[in-house]
Amino acid sequence: QVQLVQSGAEVKKPGASVKVSCKASGYTFTGYYIHWVRQAPGQGLEWMGRVNPDSGGTIYAQKFQGRVTMTRDTSISTADMELSRLRSDDTAVYYCARGVSTWSEFYFDYWGQGTLVTVSS
Amino acid sequence: EIVLTQSPGTLSLSPGERATLSCRASQSVSISYLAWYQQKPGQPPRLLISGASTRATGIPDRFSGSGSGTDFTLTISRLEPEDFAVYYCQKYGSSVATFGQGTKVEIK
């Protein structure tokens, strides 16, 4: 069965960086984009960007350009998201999600369990 | 950038009642790229509807989606206790995904 398993919770100081990992199993890793979505406490969902596991190509939401880097390692079916220059308002649960994307459809069909990142001095 | 506005913010209903949730886009959205998700506390979102009206695998038929252009609707025909949650619409376009701000369906 398809699973996305994320790394554990992190506590970081303002200005630091954080890397969250997402290990995929149960399907061909290079066949689907991996997207990253975050959710601040009590707030809605915010799309951050995506990585193409096949080519490594990325697209980032404009808000995160210059601060986020999404990578993948096909040998271990893992996608990573690194966010730098952390601020207190980056405190959120970060999700990876598998994206189904064709000319006729787009949606996220499987999600990781989420990783809480807390930014606090 | 297309903005999705969901209404109402909160819907207070009783089990067995019908829920109608709205998602309005600031510009026309392809129905192919409109999806709905359900999220319960402490859980990741769960795909309900893709392509504006296609139920995802395992989703009960009390959930239905409709709409086109700028106006989309998620309907829950008869609320079950497990349906009380937050619902998000999501669209894709120009290589960017966007979510609405969510509608909370709470027990009255």
gemmi code that builds the backbone of each chain (N, CA, C; Angstrom):
import gemmi

chains = {
    "A": [
        ("GLN", (0.841, -1.191, 0.000), (0.000, 0.000, 0.000), (0.885, 1.253, 0.000)),
        ("VAL", (0.363, 2.316, -0.575), (1.111, 3.559, -0.647), (1.270, 4.162, 0.744)),
        ("GLN", (2.478, 4.555, 1.078), (2.737, 5.222, 2.347), (3.756, 6.328, 2.143)),
        ("LEU", (3.536, 7.419, 2.845), (4.515, 8.495, 2.947), (4.793, 8.673, 4.432)),
        ("VAL", (6.031, 8.426, 4.838), (6.389, 8.510, 6.250), (7.397, 9.640, 6.437)),
        ("GLN", (7.039, 10.585, 7.276), (7.861, 11.775, 7.475), (8.746, 11.669, 8.701)),
        ("SER", (9.763, 12.487, 8.724), (10.666, 12.546, 9.872), (9.982, 13.219, 11.053)),
        ("GLY", (10.638, 13.150, 12.197), (10.022, 13.576, 13.437), (10.045, 15.078, 13.677)),
        ("ALA", (9.362, 15.463, 14.753), (9.217, 16.871, 15.104), (10.566, 17.535, 15.331)),
        ("GLU", (10.590, 18.845, 15.059), (11.815, 19.630, 15.188), (11.520, 20.905, 15.974)),
        ("VAL", (12.502, 21.340, 16.742), (12.458, 22.635, 17.402), (13.693, 23.404, 16.951)),
        ("LYS", (13.469, 24.580, 16.416), (14.571, 25.375, 15.871), (14.502, 26.810, 16.388)),
        ("LYS", (15.655, 27.446, 16.389), (15.722, 28.858, 16.778), (15.536, 29.728, 15.537)),
        ("PRO", (15.046, 30.945, 15.738), (14.905, 31.866, 14.597), (16.232, 32.035, 13.879)),
        ("GLY", (16.163, 32.053, 12.536), (17.368, 32.189, 11.726), (17.984, 30.876, 11.309)),
        ("ALA", (17.612, 29.798, 11.964), (18.158, 28.480, 11.629), (17.441, 27.903, 10.414)),
        ("SER", (17.886, 26.702, 10.026), (17.251, 25.957, 8.936), (16.704, 24.648, 9.465)),
        ("VAL", (15.732, 24.107, 8.751), (15.172, 22.807, 9.104), (15.023, 21.985, 7.828)),
        ("LYS", (15.265, 20.680, 7.959), (15.063, 19.763, 6.842), (14.084, 18.686, 7.271)),
        ("VAL", (13.025, 18.514, 6.503), (12.015, 17.499, 6.761), (12.080, 16.462, 5.648)),
        ("SER", (12.056, 15.198, 6.034), (12.149, 14.110, 5.063), (10.819, 13.390, 4.902)),
        ("CYS", (10.637, 12.794, 3.740), (9.395, 12.099, 3.404), (9.779, 10.840, 2.627)),
        ("LYS", (9.618, 9.685, 3.263), (10.003, 8.426, 2.622), (8.782, 7.759, 2.023)),
        ("ALA", (8.842, 7.466, 0.749), (7.725, 6.882, 0.022), (7.901, 5.377, -0.129)),
        ("SER", (6.791, 4.671, -0.104), (6.816, 3.229, -0.355), (5.488, 2.801, -0.951)),
        ("GLY", (5.497, 1.622, -1.578), (4.260, 1.062, -2.115), (3.906, 1.501, -3.520)),
        ("TYR", (4.794, 2.276, -4.152), (4.554, 2.687, -5.531), (5.887, 3.088, -6.159)),
        ("THR", (5.871, 3.360, -7.443), (7.084, 3.792, -8.139), (7.345, 5.258, -7.829)),
        ("PHE", (8.398, 5.481, -7.050), (8.684, 6.824, -6.511), (8.798, 7.874, -7.619)),
        ("THR", (9.400, 7.502, -8.726), (9.645, 8.475, -9.787), (8.412, 8.754, -10.645)),
        ("GLY", (7.312, 8.098, -10.342), (6.124, 8.257, -11.164), (5.191, 9.386, -10.766)),
        ("TYR", (5.421, 9.971, -9.594), (4.517, 10.997, -9.076), (5.323, 12.118, -8.431)),
        ("TYR", (4.871, 13.370, -8.645), (5.493, 14.489, -7.943), (5.234, 14.370, -6.445)),
        ("ILE", (6.145, 14.924, -5.658), (5.936, 15.096, -4.222), (5.766, 16.591, -3.953)),
        ("HIS", (4.687, 16.932, -3.311), (4.378, 18.311, -2.956), (4.546, 18.491, -1.459)),
        ("TRP", (4.782, 19.740, -1.060), (4.875, 20.088, 0.356), (3.821, 21.141, 0.670)),
        ("VAL", (3.083, 20.888, 1.739), (1.985, 21.750, 2.187), (2.183, 21.970, 3.680)),
        ("ARG", (1.991, 23.197, 4.137), (2.127, 23.439, 5.572), (0.845, 23.989, 6.163)),
        ("GLN", (0.726, 23.859, 7.477), (-0.468, 24.295, 8.186), (-0.049, 24.876, 9.522)),
        ("ALA", (-0.150, 26.175, 9.658), (0.138, 26.829, 10.929), (-0.943, 26.466, 11.936)),
        ("PRO", (-0.643, 26.565, 13.218), (-1.614, 26.165, 14.257), (-2.963, 26.858, 14.078)),
        ("GLY", (-4.021, 26.068, 13.968), (-5.371, 26.596, 13.844), (-5.684, 27.256, 12.513)),
        ("GLN", (-4.781, 27.116, 11.554), (-4.951, 27.788, 10.258), (-5.200, 26.781, 9.140)),
        ("GLY", (-5.312, 27.295, 7.917), (-5.586, 26.453, 6.761), (-4.328, 25.898, 6.131)),
        ("LEU", (-4.516, 25.310, 4.962), (-3.434, 24.640, 4.236), (-2.770, 25.614, 3.261)),
        ("GLU", (-1.442, 25.536, 3.207), (-0.672, 26.429, 2.350), (0.305, 25.599, 1.516)),
        ("TRP", (0.172, 25.671, 0.199), (1.054, 24.928, -0.704), (2.385, 25.638, -0.795)),
        ("MET", (3.476, 24.851, -0.678), (4.819, 25.428, -0.689), (5.560, 25.177, -2.003)),
        ("GLY", (5.261, 24.055, -2.639), (5.963, 23.734, -3.867), (6.007, 22.240, -4.093)),
        ("ARG", (6.765, 21.841, -5.142), (6.837, 20.424, -5.454), (8.160, 20.075, -6.106)),
        ("VAL", (8.493, 18.791, -5.985), (9.685, 18.258, -6.643), (9.267, 17.103, -7.539)),
        ("ASN", (9.857, 17.043, -8.687), (9.657, 15.924, -9.600), (10.705, 14.876, -9.254)),
        ("PRO", (10.333, 13.757, -8.659), (11.342, 12.769, -8.260), (12.121, 12.182, -9.432)),
        ("ASP", (11.567, 12.240, -10.625), (12.249, 11.664, -11.781), (13.394, 12.573, -12.237)),
        ("SER", (13.092, 13.844, -12.436), (14.091, 14.767, -12.954), (14.785, 15.598, -11.880)),
        ("GLY", (14.151, 15.701, -10.727), (14.661, 16.590, -9.680), (14.176, 18.025, -9.848)),
        ("GLY", (13.419, 18.289, -10.901), (12.931, 19.638, -11.135), (11.973, 20.113, -10.044)),
        ("THR", (12.025, 21.396, -9.778), (11.219, 21.948, -8.689), (10.428, 23.164, -9.160)),
        ("ILE", (9.311, 23.394, -8.477), (8.561, 24.642, -8.587), (8.188, 25.033, -7.173)),
        ("TYR", (8.465, 26.286, -6.830), (8.188, 26.776, -5.478), (7.136, 27.877, -5.529)),
        ("ALA", (6.294, 27.926, -4.502), (5.392, 29.059, -4.361), (6.216, 30.326, -4.207)),
        ("GLN", (5.714, 31.388, -4.795), (6.479, 32.639, -4.787), (6.850, 33.070, -3.378)),
        ("LYS", (5.948, 32.832, -2.427), (6.185, 33.249, -1.045), (7.464, 32.646, -0.460)),
        ("PHE", (7.842, 31.459, -0.931), (8.962, 30.733, -0.326), (10.222, 30.763, -1.195)),
        ("GLN", (10.132, 31.380, -2.346), (11.299, 31.465, -3.237), (12.489, 32.051, -2.492)),
        ("GLY", (13.650, 31.385, -2.628), (14.854, 31.873, -1.975), (15.063, 31.327, -0.576)),
        ("ARG", (14.025, 30.724, -0.004), (14.147, 30.188, 1.369), (13.945, 28.682, 1.431)),
        ("VAL", (13.321, 28.124, 0.398), (13.004, 26.701, 0.415), (13.784, 25.959, -0.664)),
        ("THR", (14.184, 24.740, -0.332), (14.837, 23.860, -1.294), (14.222, 22.469, -1.167)),
        ("MET", (13.748, 21.960, -2.276), (13.162, 20.611, -2.287), (14.035, 19.699, -3.144)),
        ("THR", (14.400, 18.580, -2.580), (15.275, 17.635, -3.253), (14.706, 16.224, -3.126)),
        ("ARG", (15.337, 15.301, -3.837), (14.926, 13.904, -3.710), (16.122, 13.006, -3.887)),
        ("ASP", (16.034, 11.803, -3.318), (17.051, 10.778, -3.479), (16.312, 9.524, -3.952)),
        ("THR", (16.432, 9.223, -5.231), (15.677, 8.102, -5.773), (16.171, 6.755, -5.241)),
        ("SER", (17.429, 6.703, -4.795), (17.966, 5.426, -4.304), (17.278, 4.961, -3.025)),
        ("ILE", (16.713, 5.916, -2.288), (16.018, 5.564, -1.038), (14.577, 6.060, -1.033)),
        ("SER", (14.093, 6.466, -2.224), (12.681, 6.885, -2.375), (12.279, 7.933, -1.341)),
        ("THR", (13.112, 8.935, -1.199), (12.886, 9.960, -0.181), (12.957, 11.351, -0.794)),
        ("ALA", (12.019, 12.189, -0.381), (12.027, 13.598, -0.748), (12.271, 14.429, 0.497)),
        ("ASP", (13.038, 15.489, 0.342), (13.361, 16.374, 1.455), (12.912, 17.793, 1.147)),
        ("MET", (12.550, 18.502, 2.204), (12.222, 19.926, 2.101), (13.028, 20.659, 3.163)),
        ("GLU", (13.835, 21.598, 2.719), (14.627, 22.399, 3.653), (14.157, 23.840, 3.586)),
        ("LEU", (13.867, 24.403, 4.754), (13.433, 25.792, 4.862), (14.463, 26.537, 5.700)),
        ("SER", (14.964, 27.636, 5.168), (16.027, 28.372, 5.845), (15.511, 29.689, 6.417)),
        ("ARG", (16.396, 30.338, 7.184), (16.076, 31.636, 7.789), (14.708, 31.598, 8.467)),
        ("LEU", (14.566, 30.619, 9.341), (13.277, 30.393, 9.993), (12.852, 31.573, 10.860)),
        ("ARG", (11.544, 31.816, 10.857), (10.920, 32.844, 11.688), (9.856, 32.174, 12.542)),
        ("SER", (9.374, 32.900, 13.518), (8.365, 32.314, 14.409), (7.100, 31.932, 13.636)),
        ("ASP", (6.788, 32.682, 12.583), (5.571, 32.351, 11.836), (5.754, 31.179, 10.870)),
        ("ASP", (6.914, 30.565, 10.899), (7.114, 29.300, 10.172), (6.711, 28.103, 11.033)),
        ("THR", (6.360, 28.354, 12.281), (5.870, 27.280, 13.138), (4.603, 26.690, 12.526)),
        ("ALA", (4.647, 25.408, 12.227), (3.557, 24.776, 11.487), (3.776, 23.270, 11.431)),
        ("VAL", (2.735, 22.576, 11.016), (2.879, 21.179, 10.616), (3.146, 21.163, 9.111)),
        ("TYR", (4.200, 20.461, 8.742), (4.588, 20.361, 7.342), (4.228, 18.974, 6.829)),
        ("TYR", (3.499, 18.940, 5.727), (3.068, 17.679, 5.124), (3.727, 17.496, 3.765)),
        ("CYS", (4.085, 16.262, 3.451), (4.365, 15.911, 2.063), (3.118, 15.204, 1.524)),
        ("ALA", (2.909, 15.326, 0.237), (1.738, 14.711, -0.377), (2.108, 14.254, -1.787)),
        ("ARG", (1.559, 13.127, -2.175), (1.779, 12.648, -3.536), (0.801, 13.343, -4.459)),
        ("GLY", (1.296, 13.875, -5.544), (0.454, 14.586, -6.482), (0.170, 13.768, -7.722)),
        ("VAL", (-1.091, 13.684, -8.068), (-1.499, 13.103, -9.342), (-1.700, 14.266, -10.295)),
        ("SER", (-0.945, 14.299, -11.342), (-0.966, 15.455, -12.239), (-0.872, 14.994, -13.678)),
        ("THR", (-1.979, 15.173, -14.394), (-1.993, 14.880, -15.825), (-2.622, 16.067, -16.539)),
        ("TRP", (-2.789, 15.930, -17.838), (-3.387, 17.047, -18.575), (-4.836, 17.256, -18.153)),
        ("SER", (-5.457, 16.225, -17.549), (-6.887, 16.302, -17.254), (-7.226, 16.280, -15.774)),
        ("GLU", (-6.248, 16.200, -14.920), (-6.582, 16.143, -13.495), (-5.379, 16.526, -12.635)),
        ("PHE", (-5.681, 16.978, -11.425), (-4.636, 17.294, -10.449), (-5.239, 17.181, -9.065)),
        ("TYR", (-4.605, 16.388, -8.218), (-5.029, 16.302, -6.829), (-3.941, 15.593, -6.034)),
        ("PHE", (-4.078, 15.692, -4.703), (-3.162, 15.005, -3.785), (-3.876, 13.786, -3.228)),
        ("ASP", (-3.383, 12.594, -3.546), (-4.124, 11.407, -3.141), (-3.588, 10.725, -1.873)),
        ("TYR", (-2.326, 10.900, -1.564), (-1.768, 10.350, -0.330), (-0.937, 11.425, 0.359)),
        ("TRP", (-1.036, 11.413, 1.689), (-0.349, 12.419, 2.492), (0.528, 11.738, 3.545)),
        ("GLY", (1.623, 12.416, 3.887), (2.385, 11.980, 5.038), (1.645, 12.332, 6.320)),
        ("GLN", (2.184, 11.863, 7.433), (1.501, 12.069, 8.720), (1.714, 13.486, 9.270)),
        ("GLY", (2.626, 14.222, 8.675), (2.903, 15.573, 9.135), (4.092, 15.628, 10.076)),
        ("THR", (4.822, 16.728, 10.012), (5.967, 16.974, 10.888), (5.796, 18.355, 11.501)),
        ("LEU", (5.732, 18.413, 12.817), (5.620, 19.695, 13.509), (6.990, 20.351, 13.607)),
        ("VAL", (7.083, 21.551, 13.077), (8.294, 22.359, 13.210), (7.949, 23.561, 14.081)),
        ("THR", (8.638, 23.680, 15.181), (8.427, 24.790, 16.112), (9.636, 25.698, 16.064)),
        ("VAL", (9.383, 26.978, 15.814), (10.463, 27.966, 15.779), (10.308, 28.867, 16.997)),
        ("SER", (11.277, 28.786, 17.882), (11.173, 29.537, 19.124), (12.565, 29.825, 19.666)),
        ("SER", (12.721, 31.018, 20.222), (14.000, 31.382, 20.817), (14.105, 30.843, 22.236)),
    ],
    "B": [
        ("GLU", (-3.183, 35.942, -9.569), (-3.312, 34.699, -8.832), (-4.772, 34.459, -8.461)),
        ("ILE", (-5.239, 33.249, -8.729), (-6.634, 32.908, -8.420), (-6.791, 32.640, -6.933)),
        ("VAL", (-7.773, 33.274, -6.329), (-8.072, 33.085, -4.912), (-9.351, 32.258, -4.788)),
        ("LEU", (-9.340, 31.300, -3.877), (-10.522, 30.491, -3.579), (-11.120, 30.956, -2.258)),
        ("THR", (-12.405, 31.274, -2.276), (-13.092, 31.721, -1.077), (-14.177, 30.718, -0.729)),
        ("GLN", (-14.063, 30.130, 0.458), (-15.044, 29.151, 0.903), (-16.052, 29.790, 1.853)),
        ("SER", (-17.288, 29.342, 1.722), (-18.336, 29.827, 2.626), (-19.326, 28.702, 2.914)),
        ("PRO", (-19.954, 28.746, 4.106), (-19.614, 29.669, 5.194), (-18.327, 29.259, 5.879)),
        ("GLY", (-17.855, 30.059, 6.804), (-16.673, 29.695, 7.553), (-16.950, 28.518, 8.476)),
        ("THR", (-18.120, 28.544, 9.087), (-18.546, 27.462, 9.968), (-20.000, 27.116, 9.663)),
        ("LEU", (-20.281, 25.842, 9.652), (-21.630, 25.336, 9.393), (-22.028, 24.476, 10.590)),
        ("SER", (-23.080, 24.893, 11.288), (-23.525, 24.152, 12.473), (-24.780, 23.361, 12.110)),
        ("LEU", (-24.641, 22.046, 12.116), (-25.728, 21.183, 11.683), (-25.819, 19.967, 12.606)),
        ("SER", (-26.934, 19.273, 12.494), (-27.150, 18.048, 13.276), (-26.927, 16.825, 12.397)),
        ("PRO", (-26.547, 15.709, 13.011), (-26.444, 14.471, 12.225), (-27.741, 14.201, 11.485)),
        ("GLY", (-27.604, 13.739, 10.237), (-28.768, 13.466, 9.414), (-29.151, 14.627, 8.508)),
        ("GLU", (-28.658, 15.812, 8.825), (-28.964, 16.975, 8.001), (-28.061, 17.016, 6.764)),
        ("ARG", (-28.451, 17.876, 5.829), (-27.716, 18.062, 4.578), (-26.764, 19.249, 4.749)),
        ("ALA", (-25.533, 19.077, 4.272), (-24.546, 20.145, 4.331), (-24.205, 20.592, 2.912)),
        ("THR", (-24.204, 21.897, 2.706), (-23.838, 22.455, 1.413), (-22.711, 23.455, 1.614)),
        ("LEU", (-21.553, 23.161, 1.045), (-20.358, 23.975, 1.217), (-20.008, 24.596, -0.128)),
        ("SER", (-19.642, 25.864, -0.094), (-19.365, 26.607, -1.321), (-17.883, 26.945, -1.444)),
        ("CYS", (-17.398, 26.933, -2.667), (-16.029, 27.331, -2.994), (-16.113, 28.205, -4.240)),
        ("ARG", (-15.754, 29.477, -4.083), (-15.846, 30.416, -5.195), (-14.456, 30.878, -5.590)),
        ("ALA", (-14.162, 30.822, -6.880), (-12.859, 31.235, -7.389), (-12.927, 32.648, -7.958)),
        ("SER", (-11.828, 33.371, -7.830), (-11.797, 34.757, -8.308), (-11.729, 34.823, -9.832)),
        ("GLN", (-11.334, 33.725, -10.461), (-11.343, 33.590, -11.920), (-11.783, 32.169, -12.244)),
        ("SER", (-12.181, 31.951, -13.482), (-12.648, 30.633, -13.881), (-11.559, 29.578, -13.679)),
        ("VAL", (-11.989, 28.422, -13.155), (-11.093, 27.301, -12.880), (-11.539, 26.101, -13.695)),
        ("SER", (-10.606, 25.401, -14.269), (-10.953, 24.168, -14.972), (-11.497, 23.152, -13.978)),
        ("ILE", (-12.635, 22.531, -14.323), (-13.210, 21.553, -13.392), (-12.258, 20.386, -13.182)),
        ("SER", (-11.386, 20.163, -14.159), (-10.448, 19.056, -14.026), (-9.543, 19.233, -12.823)),
        ("TYR", (-9.319, 20.482, -12.448), (-8.301, 20.788, -11.453), (-8.877, 21.285, -10.123)),
        ("LEU", (-10.131, 20.928, -9.829), (-10.758, 21.339, -8.584), (-10.980, 20.103, -7.719)),
        ("ALA", (-10.461, 20.151, -6.502), (-10.565, 19.005, -5.599), (-11.067, 19.455, -4.236)),
        ("TRP", (-11.590, 18.512, -3.480), (-12.062, 18.751, -2.112), (-11.393, 17.754, -1.164)),
        ("TYR", (-11.069, 18.239, 0.040), (-10.431, 17.421, 1.064), (-11.172, 17.588, 2.380)),
        ("GLN", (-11.105, 16.552, 3.194), (-11.633, 16.567, 4.553), (-10.457, 16.457, 5.511)),
        ("GLN", (-10.471, 17.241, 6.579), (-9.412, 17.127, 7.586), (-10.014, 17.090, 8.980)),
        ("LYS", (-9.620, 16.094, 9.736), (-10.011, 15.974, 11.142), (-8.824, 16.359, 12.006)),
        ("PRO", (-9.089, 16.776, 13.253), (-7.996, 17.246, 14.135), (-6.883, 16.213, 14.265)),
        ("GLY", (-5.648, 16.692, 14.108), (-4.499, 15.826, 14.288), (-4.228, 14.877, 13.142)),
        ("GLN", (-4.967, 15.013, 12.057), (-4.793, 14.132, 10.902), (-4.455, 14.943, 9.658)),
        ("PRO", (-3.785, 14.291, 8.690), (-3.585, 14.986, 7.411), (-4.904, 15.065, 6.649)),
        ("PRO", (-4.960, 15.930, 5.664), (-6.165, 15.987, 4.822), (-6.375, 14.658, 4.103)),
        ("ARG", (-7.637, 14.421, 3.746), (-8.028, 13.209, 3.021), (-8.760, 13.632, 1.755)),
        ("LEU", (-8.352, 13.104, 0.630), (-9.003, 13.431, -0.632), (-10.421, 12.878, -0.668)),
        ("LEU", (-11.385, 13.762, -0.973), (-12.771, 13.355, -1.137), (-13.184, 13.315, -2.606)),
        ("ILE", (-12.914, 14.424, -3.288), (-13.425, 14.661, -4.640), (-12.301, 15.208, -5.511)),
        ("SER", (-12.166, 14.688, -6.713), (-11.277, 15.284, -7.700), (-12.087, 15.605, -8.952)),
        ("GLY", (-11.508, 16.407, -9.830), (-12.225, 16.767, -11.045), (-13.594, 17.356, -10.777)),
        ("ALA", (-13.712, 18.050, -9.664), (-14.931, 18.745, -9.221), (-16.061, 17.816, -8.778)),
        ("SER", (-16.108, 16.569, -9.327), (-17.269, 15.728, -9.017), (-16.974, 14.237, -8.897)),
        ("THR", (-15.734, 13.819, -9.032), (-15.392, 12.395, -8.979), (-14.969, 11.998, -7.569)),
        ("ARG", (-15.744, 11.111, -6.951), (-15.391, 10.677, -5.602), (-14.123, 9.839, -5.632)),
        ("ALA", (-13.263, 10.068, -4.642), (-12.053, 9.260, -4.508), (-12.411, 7.860, -4.026)),
        ("THR", (-11.477, 6.963, -4.169), (-11.692, 5.582, -3.756), (-12.096, 5.498, -2.290)),
        ("GLY", (-13.177, 4.783, -2.035), (-13.601, 4.554, -0.660), (-14.449, 5.654, -0.052)),
        ("ILE", (-14.720, 6.710, -0.793), (-15.520, 7.810, -0.265), (-17.006, 7.483, -0.444)),
        ("PRO", (-17.786, 7.581, 0.640), (-19.211, 7.225, 0.559), (-19.969, 8.118, -0.413)),
        ("ASP", (-21.059, 7.572, -0.967), (-21.799, 8.338, -1.975), (-22.662, 9.448, -1.386)),
        ("ARG", (-22.644, 9.621, -0.065), (-23.332, 10.790, 0.490), (-22.546, 12.079, 0.201)),
        ("PHE", (-21.283, 11.927, -0.201), (-20.475, 13.068, -0.601), (-20.594, 13.258, -2.123)),
        ("SER", (-20.907, 14.490, -2.533), (-20.958, 14.772, -3.967), (-20.421, 16.166, -4.240)),
        ("GLY", (-19.811, 16.315, -5.396), (-19.279, 17.602, -5.797), (-19.889, 18.040, -7.112)),
        ("SER", (-20.026, 19.346, -7.256), (-20.605, 19.886, -8.497), (-20.040, 21.278, -8.735)),
        ("GLY", (-20.397, 21.822, -9.899), (-20.000, 23.179, -10.206), (-19.111, 23.283, -11.419)),
        ("SER", (-18.889, 24.512, -11.830), (-18.015, 24.812, -12.957), (-17.711, 26.300, -12.962)),
        ("GLY", (-16.725, 26.674, -13.755), (-16.389, 28.089, -13.859), (-15.779, 28.628, -12.580)),
        ("THR", (-16.538, 29.420, -11.867), (-16.044, 30.018, -10.626), (-16.768, 29.517, -9.389)),
        ("ASP", (-17.817, 28.727, -9.534), (-18.611, 28.299, -8.387), (-18.694, 26.781, -8.276)),
        ("PHE", (-18.240, 26.296, -7.146), (-18.201, 24.863, -6.895), (-18.845, 24.562, -5.543)),
        ("THR", (-19.434, 23.373, -5.456), (-20.163, 22.997, -4.245), (-19.819, 21.577, -3.835)),
        ("LEU", (-19.624, 21.397, -2.541), (-19.515, 20.064, -1.949), (-20.782, 19.848, -1.129)),
        ("THR", (-21.468, 18.759, -1.392), (-22.696, 18.447, -0.662), (-22.531, 17.135, 0.082)),
        ("ILE", (-22.923, 17.149, 1.343), (-22.992, 15.913, 2.133), (-24.476, 15.680, 2.383)),
        ("SER", (-25.023, 14.638, 1.800), (-26.475, 14.496, 1.754), (-27.093, 14.287, 3.134)),
        ("ARG", (-26.494, 13.440, 3.934), (-26.967, 13.188, 5.297), (-25.734, 13.039, 6.182)),
        ("LEU", (-25.535, 13.997, 7.068), (-24.337, 14.006, 7.897), (-24.299, 12.824, 8.853)),
        ("GLU", (-23.166, 12.143, 8.833), (-22.876, 11.101, 9.809), (-21.961, 11.696, 10.874)),
        ("PRO", (-21.912, 11.105, 12.056), (-21.068, 11.669, 13.131), (-19.613, 11.858, 12.702)),
        ("GLU", (-19.106, 10.980, 11.852), (-17.706, 11.078, 11.440), (-17.459, 12.156, 10.383)),
        ("ASP", (-18.504, 12.820, 9.910), (-18.350, 13.838, 8.872), (-18.055, 15.217, 9.445)),
        ("PHE", (-18.143, 15.363, 10.758), (-17.887, 16.673, 11.353), (-16.377, 16.905, 11.345)),
        ("ALA", (-15.962, 17.901, 10.568), (-14.550, 18.100, 10.249), (-14.422, 19.433, 9.513)),
        ("VAL", (-13.201, 19.718, 9.051), (-12.967, 20.900, 8.221), (-12.781, 20.428, 6.773)),
        ("TYR", (-13.357, 21.180, 5.847), (-13.312, 20.831, 4.432), (-12.625, 21.947, 3.638)),
        ("TYR", (-11.725, 21.537, 2.768), (-10.980, 22.480, 1.941), (-11.204, 22.177, 0.466)),
        ("CYS", (-11.379, 23.247, -0.318), (-11.298, 23.086, -1.759), (-9.880, 23.467, -2.186)),
        ("GLN", (-9.490, 22.973, -3.335), (-8.126, 23.196, -3.849), (-8.182, 23.245, -5.362)),
        ("LYS", (-7.441, 24.152, -5.925), (-7.361, 24.236, -7.376), (-5.914, 24.219, -7.808)),
        ("TYR", (-5.706, 23.896, -9.079), (-4.370, 23.880, -9.660), (-4.401, 24.672, -10.956)),
        ("GLY", (-3.355, 25.461, -11.154), (-3.246, 26.208, -12.396), (-1.909, 26.912, -12.453)),
        ("SER", (-1.348, 27.020, -13.639), (-0.052, 27.692, -13.831), (1.015, 27.114, -12.919)),
        ("SER", (0.982, 25.795, -12.748), (1.970, 25.063, -11.952), (1.909, 25.367, -10.463)),
        ("VAL", (0.825, 25.971, -10.028), (0.675, 26.344, -8.628), (-0.614, 25.759, -8.077)),
        ("ALA", (-0.563, 25.238, -6.845), (-1.766, 24.752, -6.175), (-2.200, 25.768, -5.123)),
        ("THR", (-3.496, 25.917, -4.959), (-4.050, 26.879, -4.005), (-5.205, 26.234, -3.267)),
        ("PHE", (-5.272, 26.483, -1.965), (-6.376, 25.987, -1.136), (-7.285, 27.137, -0.733)),
        ("GLY", (-8.566, 26.813, -0.568), (-9.458, 27.732, 0.110), (-9.138, 27.747, 1.593)),
        ("GLN", (-9.774, 28.639, 2.328), (-9.434, 28.801, 3.744), (-10.141, 27.786, 4.638)),
        ("GLY", (-11.061, 27.025, 4.056), (-11.711, 25.948, 4.793), (-13.091, 26.310, 5.333)),
        ("THR", (-13.931, 25.299, 5.438), (-15.239, 25.399, 6.097), (-15.294, 24.336, 7.183)),
        ("LYS", (-15.579, 24.758, 8.397), (-15.717, 23.813, 9.506), (-17.173, 23.393, 9.623)),
        ("VAL", (-17.416, 22.105, 9.593), (-18.758, 21.569, 9.815), (-18.789, 21.042, 11.241)),
        ("GLU", (-19.564, 21.698, 12.085), (-19.605, 21.336, 13.498), (-20.977, 20.856, 13.896)),
        ("ILE", (-21.013, 20.115, 15.003), (-22.275, 19.569, 15.501), (-23.070, 20.668, 16.205)),
        ("LYS", (-24.312, 20.808, 15.790), (-25.181, 21.815, 16.386), (-25.705, 21.341, 17.736)),
    ],
}
model = gemmi.Model(1)
for chain_id, residues in chains.items():
    chain = gemmi.Chain(chain_id)
    for i, (resn, *xyz) in enumerate(residues, 1):
        res = gemmi.Residue()
        res.name, res.seqid = resn, gemmi.SeqId(i, " ")
        for name, pos in zip(("N", "CA", "C"), xyz):
            atom = gemmi.Atom()
            atom.name, atom.element = name, gemmi.Element(name[0])
            atom.pos, atom.b_iso = gemmi.Position(*pos), 0.0
            res.add_atom(atom)
        chain.add_residue(res)
    model.add_chain(chain)
structure = gemmi.Structure()
structure.add_model(model)
structure.setup_entities()
